[in-house]
């Protein structure tokens, strides 16, 4: 959708995605190789009582679920920033994540483009918020 089709306050909901322990370990092995994501025995003794997903993994899944809804389509040009990133609760194996996405700002810029900012709020299947962050993208008007 082009910038003018979005309205401030507009809300979208995504489908959900379930994480497996293998998903968490594979991602962490490549991008965040810390014990709480990789070593089940050591993670069981830590504050989270088991392996948890990397916050970066949660952010990546959140972005994936939002983009796959298809609202940007070919009208998105590039991401411009992420602000106020909050990892609120741990994400465990077998958690199913979904998002509520709210349009919080839009501004026209030069050359028939604009900046659209959305608030991504990610929830697990218990409806507990696990992640929140603002995402701004350059989009066609």
Secondary structure by P-SEA (a helix, b strand, c coil): cccccccccbbbbbbbbbbcaaaaaaaaaccccccccccaaaaaacccccccccaaaaaaaaaaaaaaccccccccccccccccccccccccccbbbbbbccccccccccccbbbbbbbbbbbcccccccbbbbbbbbbcc
